[in-house]
Amino acid sequence: MELLAPAGSLAVALAAFDAGADAVYCGTKKFNARERSENFSVEELSRLIAFAHRNGRKVYVTFNTIVREREIEEAARVLAELDALRPDALIVQDLGVLRMIREFFPALTIHASTQMALHNSEAVRAAADMGAKRVILERQISMEELEKIAADSPVELEVFVHGALCACLSGSCLFSSWLGGGSGNRGRCRQPCRRLFRADGGKNGFFFSTRDLAAFRLIPKFREMGIASLKIEGRLRGADYVSNVVAAYRKAIDGAPEEEVLEILNRTGSRERSLGFYTKESMRKLIRSDAPGGVGQLCGRVRRVSASFFEAELSGRLHIGDVIRVQSATGGEGENLTLLELSVGGRPVKKAFPGQVCRIASRGKTIAGNGLLYRIGETHDSMEKRCANLPLQGAILDLSLHLSASELRISVDGKEWCAPIPTEPAGNRPFSAEELAAFFRTLPETPFSAGRIDAETEGRYFVRRDHLKSVKRAFLEWLVRTLSPEQIRGRSLERAENLLRFHRSVVPARLPDVPETTVFLPVGAPAPEGSSRAAEELSDSPNPERECILPFFTPETELELLRKRIDRAVRAGVRVFRATSPAHFHLLKSYPGIRIRTAPPLPVANSFAVEELKQLGALSVHAHVELSREDVEELARHSPLPVECCCQGRPLLLATRAETASMRSIRDSLGQTFLVRKNEDGLTLLYPEASFSVEPPLPLDRIADLRVPGPAKESSRFNWERGLD
């Protein structure tokens, strides 16, 4: 099994490899779900990929946020840069980005992100059909469900084994976005689920703050299932944390005793550990509402705050170079600081101890009065010199090698080179295609690096190594004379231009002369006057006069029941289904004559996503509910399918399988109220009390979602005016 580590910077990536990681995942400066981490420049990524490939390791790059229509050109440029570097895979959330890569950058490998909300075998097959070579599964699936999915998966599976957990099902959280535009779908989550809330019964609690995941005890079971990759969360973490966690899991994979693994893990700061969602017992105890569960080792509490410093009474040791986090007592987003100065009693010190009151420069950070102080990292080699000395990746060349009894032919970039090579009859072990490919894995003393290598040998014979070296030397001399790095890298830019040329050529769908409104209703509720169409959730008694909204979450153990309900609905006369997940297109393709529209939380934010959904069978799409007025207008003007605008309702902000306290509503420190509901599948659902209400910028069909009744005390325009960054 692959051990996959997070890397928020080049130094952290090297630390992860040094500690035993087989691969790292990291992000560029844009379009990744951890935009608050340091992230990588193109040059840093080039150095990392070159280092990894020289040492038999892998690098996966995250491109796992939704992309707005007006960002298509920028996304194409970033994809061209990545195509030129050729990491081992791109981790993708947006269906439009997946389509861009598959159609215009086919040399790039696609891994379907956990943000794509893939949580059952139908979703895995759908991702495979769309070109994904690996699926990173939803973190809220159990071991029982995972075993069933893994038993018949057409692609590699990757699972999380350690780190912080989101309370919400992946890819569907709007909580942070609702509270100020900092969207988890754009890498800017402000972690509102970690905050303190007051329930309707008057009790305060951290009702959605989860324990951390530590699943090293489950590694033998993952191995039995054939899981390809074990993933550690933590791209916001430092080199010391990543190094220790990787070392611990390397020992666990290699069969070390549990006490050795725990001894290393105990050096790292974390919340209370758990088995996450993998077991029912852990799922039941995952949320501890009576404690903030701050990351790191609790070291003290803030006692006084001034404009330039704060004072803290310590309960643990601090040292210059430590990384600390000052967490609000209400659980809000905290501030991280590296200790460069420390004083006790007015005197500078290198260390401060429990019981002392120390003064720390705040360096422009907003420090919460009475906040909790956690040590989240320790001094670690910055590796500046080592990072600077790493060589850059050469221009990537794909090679096709064919060895016959008398010659070697090599095809590269549409050109062919051949040379005679003497061979001898083979004994017990003939020269293999694998050996031939390995021999050309490096291209020394050239500005090139080998990409994909296809090799074949014709016949059974032996090739002397000195003859092979001589032929390779001649090939490399020809290569340098014939091709330039600029030519090769220019191919990636040409692919980006082809993408943009296609984008400009798409004929958008015609705007409706008379917009219609589809009302989403509770099952069996009467439709209001003036609505054009009505839709309700899939039930055991389907109404053939209404569209049917399919459930956005269906665990593997409930998949057969979903199939039966769909079949019953079709036989009852339902002809329009609302897909809320890529899995639904795979489920519905066996029913001729039905029509498919989309519905939240499936994110549709750009015309390439619409192209993909059109190919899957959609007749219309909805604009993602997080988008601004301008974003919806841009999408509608370029979409090849009719676009509906979500205009009214209470959007689902958070959905979790974790067991939560019994409550009907909660209120935050700013006085905002949220409604808490539980559905028949055991999910806890969080909605705003304020209803979303906007007016479309164009004559678009509308969606009014009235499924969640509540007091109409106020309305919200969500991101309609402020936009989504």
Secondary structure, DSSP 8 states (H G I E B T S, - for coil): -EEEEE-SSHHHHHHHHHHT-SEEEEEBSSSSS-TTS--B-HHHHHHHHHHHHHTT-EEEEEE-S---GGGHHHHHHHHHHHHHH--SEEEE--HHHHHHHHHH-TTS-EEE-GGG---SHHHHHHHHHTT-SEEE--TT--HHHHHHHHHT-SSEEEEEEEE---SS-TT---HHHHTTS--GGGT----GGGS-EEETTS-EE-TT-B-EEE-GGGHHHHHHHT--EEEE--TTS-HHHHHHHHHHHHHHHTT--HHHHHHHHTTS--S-EE-TTSSHHHHHHSB-TTS---SSEEEEEEEEE-SSEEEEEESS-EETT-EEEEE-TT----EEEE-S--EETTEE-SEE-TT-EEEEE-TT----TT-EEEEEE------HHHHHTS----EEEEEEEEE-SSEEEEEETTEEEEEE---EE--SS---HHHHHHHTS--TTSSEEEEEEEEEE-SSEE--HHHHHHHHHHHHHHHHHH--HHHHHHHHHHHHHHHHHHHHH-------SS--EEEEE-TT----TT-SEEEEE--SS--TTSEEE--S---GGGHHHHHHHHHHHHHHT--EEEE-SHHHHHHHTTSTT-EEEE-TTS---SHHHHHHHHHHTEEEEE--TT--HHHHHHHHHH-SS-EEEEEEE----EEE-S---S-SEEE-TTS-EEEEEE-TTS-EEEEESSEEE---SSS-EEEEE-SS----S-EE-TTTTT---
